[in-house]
Amino acid sequence: MRIFGKKGSIEILSILLDKGKLYQDELGDFVGMKGGQLVDRVKELREQGLIDWEIEDKFGGKKWIFLTPEGKEIAKHLIEIEKIMEKMEKKREG
């Protein structure tokens, strides 16, 4: 899964784990991505089965983006890995 090395992938999963579901534009604001780059990343994560979306017709086709059960599991593990890596970095610095 090369998706995790791409800008915004881990951030998207982490934010969705925290927030539940967001409109695509809101998600872009949280991760600092817009336009094609955000759309590509969301599509790639969906193709991997980590996120999904539903289109809300009453608001002009806005997309709600959310984690799949597998995406939640992976996001939890990635956050734990980041915490361990931060602890290791602090030990090296101190």
Short mmCIF file of the C-alpha atoms (twelve columns), coordinates in Angstrom:
data_MODEL
# 
_entry.id   MODEL 
# 
loop_
_atom_site.group_PDB 
_atom_site.id 
_atom_site.type_symbol 
_atom_site.label_atom_id 
_atom_site.label_alt_id 
_atom_site.label_comp_id 
_atom_site.label_asym_id 
_atom_site.label_seq_id 
_atom_site.Cartn_x 
_atom_site.Cartn_y 
_atom_site.Cartn_z 
_atom_site.pdbx_PDB_model_num 
ATOM 1  C CA . MET A 1  0.000   0.000  0.000  1 
ATOM 2  C CA . ARG A 2  2.014   2.899  -1.271 1 
ATOM 3  C CA . ILE A 3  -0.823  5.234  -0.378 1 
ATOM 4  C CA . PHE A 4  0.588   5.861  3.115  1 
ATOM 5  C CA . GLY A 5  3.656   7.597  1.727  1 
ATOM 6  C CA . LYS A 6  1.553   10.111 -0.175 1 
ATOM 7  C CA . LYS A 7  0.871   13.565 1.224  1 
ATOM 8  C CA . GLY A 8  -2.257  13.733 3.346  1 
ATOM 9  C CA . SER A 9  -3.131  10.035 3.480  1 
ATOM 10 C CA . ILE A 10 -2.416  9.444  7.149  1 
ATOM 11 C CA . GLU A 11 -3.803  12.855 8.073  1 
ATOM 12 C CA . ILE A 12 -7.076  12.091 6.281  1 
ATOM 13 C CA . LEU A 13 -7.469  8.803  8.140  1 
ATOM 14 C CA . SER A 14 -6.606  10.391 11.499 1 
ATOM 15 C CA . ILE A 15 -9.014  13.281 11.056 1 
ATOM 16 C CA . LEU A 16 -11.848 11.011 9.979  1 
ATOM 17 C CA . LEU A 17 -11.199 8.775  12.970 1 
ATOM 18 C CA . ASP A 18 -11.525 11.823 15.210 1 
ATOM 19 C CA . LYS A 19 -14.432 13.575 13.470 1 
ATOM 20 C CA . GLY A 20 -16.505 10.640 12.187 1 
ATOM 21 C CA . LYS A 21 -17.510 11.986 8.828  1 
ATOM 22 C CA . LEU A 22 -16.939 15.255 7.030  1 
ATOM 23 C CA . TYR A 23 -17.893 16.922 3.816  1 
ATOM 24 C CA . GLN A 24 -15.058 16.645 1.325  1 
ATOM 25 C CA . ASP A 25 -14.425 20.416 1.455  1 
ATOM 26 C CA . GLU A 26 -14.222 20.328 5.263  1 
ATOM 27 C CA . LEU A 27 -11.792 17.428 5.092  1 
ATOM 28 C CA . GLY A 28 -9.648  19.397 2.663  1 
ATOM 29 C CA . ASP A 29 -9.556  22.329 5.079  1 
ATOM 30 C CA . PHE A 30 -8.382  20.078 7.923  1 
ATOM 31 C CA . VAL A 31 -5.549  18.534 5.903  1 
ATOM 32 C CA . GLY A 32 -4.652  21.630 3.892  1 
ATOM 33 C CA . MET A 33 -5.447  20.097 0.518  1 
ATOM 34 C CA . LYS A 34 -7.742  21.332 -2.223 1 
ATOM 35 C CA . GLY A 35 -8.890  20.384 -5.676 1 
ATOM 36 C CA . GLY A 36 -7.376  17.551 -7.639 1 
ATOM 37 C CA . GLN A 37 -4.835  16.533 -5.035 1 
ATOM 38 C CA . LEU A 38 -7.557  15.988 -2.418 1 
ATOM 39 C CA . VAL A 39 -9.854  14.239 -4.896 1 
ATOM 40 C CA . ASP A 40 -7.044  11.902 -5.974 1 
ATOM 41 C CA . ARG A 41 -6.118  11.018 -2.395 1 
ATOM 42 C CA . VAL A 42 -9.747  10.371 -1.426 1 
ATOM 43 C CA . LYS A 43 -10.223 8.148  -4.491 1 
ATOM 44 C CA . GLU A 44 -7.039  6.200  -3.719 1 
ATOM 45 C CA . LEU A 45 -8.053  5.632  -0.116 1 
ATOM 46 C CA . ARG A 46 -11.485 4.498  -1.275 1 
ATOM 47 C CA . GLU A 47 -9.944  2.093  -3.791 1 
ATOM 48 C CA . GLN A 48 -7.963  0.580  -0.904 1 
ATOM 49 C CA . GLY A 49 -11.204 0.101  1.040  1 
ATOM 50 C CA . LEU A 50 -10.192 2.501  3.824  1 
ATOM 51 C CA . ILE A 51 -12.785 5.224  3.280  1 
ATOM 52 C CA . ASP A 52 -16.100 5.545  1.552  1 
ATOM 53 C CA . TRP A 53 -18.505 8.337  0.725  1 
ATOM 54 C CA . GLU A 54 -22.147 9.051  0.309  1 
ATOM 55 C CA . ILE A 55 -23.581 11.839 -1.783 1 
ATOM 56 C CA . GLU A 56 -26.094 14.118 -0.131 1 
ATOM 57 C CA . ASP A 57 -28.599 15.233 -2.745 1 
ATOM 58 C CA . LYS A 58 -30.241 17.950 -0.701 1 
ATOM 59 C CA . PHE A 59 -27.013 19.994 -0.718 1 
ATOM 60 C CA . GLY A 60 -26.184 19.842 -4.404 1 
ATOM 61 C CA . GLY A 61 -24.368 16.527 -4.379 1 
ATOM 62 C CA . LYS A 62 -21.907 17.248 -1.552 1 
ATOM 63 C CA . LYS A 63 -19.916 14.204 -0.468 1 
ATOM 64 C CA . TRP A 64 -19.785 12.930 3.087  1 
ATOM 65 C CA . ILE A 65 -16.446 11.152 3.554  1 
ATOM 66 C CA . PHE A 66 -16.062 8.535  6.300  1 
ATOM 67 C CA . LEU A 67 -13.887 5.600  7.334  1 
ATOM 68 C CA . THR A 68 -14.816 2.011  6.611  1 
ATOM 69 C CA . PRO A 69 -14.458 -0.447 9.514  1 
ATOM 70 C CA . GLU A 70 -11.086 -1.482 8.055  1 
ATOM 71 C CA . GLY A 71 -10.077 2.156  7.717  1 
ATOM 72 C CA . LYS A 72 -10.893 2.754  11.394 1 
ATOM 73 C CA . GLU A 73 -8.739  -0.187 12.414 1 
ATOM 74 C CA . ILE A 74 -5.797  0.951  10.302 1 
ATOM 75 C CA . ALA A 75 -6.158  4.582  11.446 1 
ATOM 76 C CA . LYS A 76 -5.991  3.475  15.095 1 
ATOM 77 C CA . HIS A 77 -2.799  1.511  14.413 1 
ATOM 78 C CA . LEU A 78 -1.212  4.370  12.478 1 
ATOM 79 C CA . ILE A 79 -1.869  6.768  15.342 1 
ATOM 80 C CA . GLU A 80 -0.253  4.342  17.781 1 
ATOM 81 C CA . ILE A 81 2.765   4.006  15.489 1 
ATOM 82 C CA . GLU A 82 3.089   7.807  15.302 1 
ATOM 83 C CA . LYS A 83 3.009   8.022  19.123 1 
ATOM 84 C CA . ILE A 84 5.775   5.424  19.424 1 
ATOM 85 C CA . MET A 85 7.876   7.215  16.830 1 
ATOM 86 C CA . GLU A 86 7.434   10.544 18.653 1 
ATOM 87 C CA . LYS A 87 8.598   8.946  21.913 1 
ATOM 88 C CA . MET A 88 11.648  7.519  20.135 1 
ATOM 89 C CA . GLU A 89 12.447  10.916 18.648 1 
ATOM 90 C CA . LYS A 90 12.186  12.621 22.042 1 
ATOM 91 C CA . LYS A 91 14.562  10.036 23.514 1 
ATOM 92 C CA . ARG A 92 17.106  10.718 20.766 1 
ATOM 93 C CA . GLU A 93 16.833  14.477 21.304 1 
ATOM 94 C CA . GLY A 94 17.019  14.318 25.074 1 
# 
